[in-house]
Amino acid sequence: MGVLRSASNEDFPLHANTLQCLEELSRAQCFLSEDVAVLAHNYRYLRSIEGKLRLLNTVARHELPLGFDDEEPTLELKQLASLTSADSPQSLLQECEAIRVKNRELLNRLVPKS
């Protein structure tokens, strides 16, 4: 049984803050500090994207404003790329995809399905 499943609330105090939760997992040596650093960096990056989507007042705040594959990038995606100082909308999409893949790899390793 995994350490998180057998832990009590005293072992891992509940936090509404994701970064505090990651720090607790690192402190308890459930996750390597390097893994926590990557997850924290990626979380901050994705939250900054979400915040910029809010600034742009997009309808879908948890999705990138994509057009169709053969279309020019949407105005919102161009604006988002500009706000994030990305070289281009395509580079922003590549960065988001790389982070998504890295997070999935980490979570699959750190929290295996039982």
N, C-alpha and C positions, 0 to 999 in steps of 0.2 A: 504494500500500500504506500502511495506517495506521501511525502512529508506534509504536503498541503492538505491532503485528505484527513490525516490523523491529527492535525494541529488544532489547538483550541484557540479561542479568542484571546487568551492571555499570551499565547505564543506569537500571534500576529494580530496586533490591534487593527481594527477596521479604520480605514481612511477613505474619505471621499476624493482625495488627491491621488491620482495615478502615480505621480512621481514619488510620493511618500511611500506608497505601496511597493514600488520597485526597490526603493532604498531598504525597506524592511526585509524584503526577500533576499537582498544582497547581504545585509547585516546578519541574517539568520543562516547564511551560506547555503540557501536553497538554489540560488542562481549565481553564476560567476559574475564578478564585478564588471568584466568586459561585456558580458551579455546585457547586463543592466544598463551599462553606458550606451550601448547601441540602441536598446529599446527606448531609453530616455531621450536620446537624440532624435530618433525617428518620431517619437510621440510629439516632441516639441515642434518638429518640422511640420508634421501633419496638422497639428493644432494651429500653427501659424497660417497654413493654407486655408483651413476652415475660417479663421478670423478674417482673412482677406476676402474670402467668398462672401462673408457677411457684409464687409465694406462695399462690395460690388452689388449687394442686395440681390443676389441670385435666388431663384426659386428653390433649387436643390442645394442645400448648404453642405451636404455630405457627399456630393458627386462633383467631379470636374465637369465644367461646361463644354462638353464635346459636341461636335457636329457629326455629320456622316463621314465615313472614311475618305471619300474622294473630294470632300469639300475643303475649302480654306478654313483654318481654325476660326472658331467663333470669336466675336468681339470680346466676350467675357473672358475667354481663355487667353486672348492676347493681353487684355488688361491685367489678368492674374499673373501672367508671365512677367509683365512690366513691374508689378508690385513686388514680386519675389526676386527681382533682378536676375531672372533666368535669361539665358542667351536668346531663347526662342520659346514659343509655345511647345514645340516638339521636345526641347530639352527638359522643360518642366514636366511634361508627361513621362518622359523616360526616367527622371529622378523619382517621381511618385511611384512608378511601377517598380523600380529597383528597391525602394523602401518597402513596398507591399510584399515583394518576393522575399526580402530579407526577414521581415517580421514573420511571415508565414513559416519560413525555415526555422527560425528561432523558436517560435511557439510550438511547432511540431516536435522539436527536440526537447524543449523544456517542459512541455505539458503534453506528454504522449497520451494517446487514446488508450484506455485500458480495456 
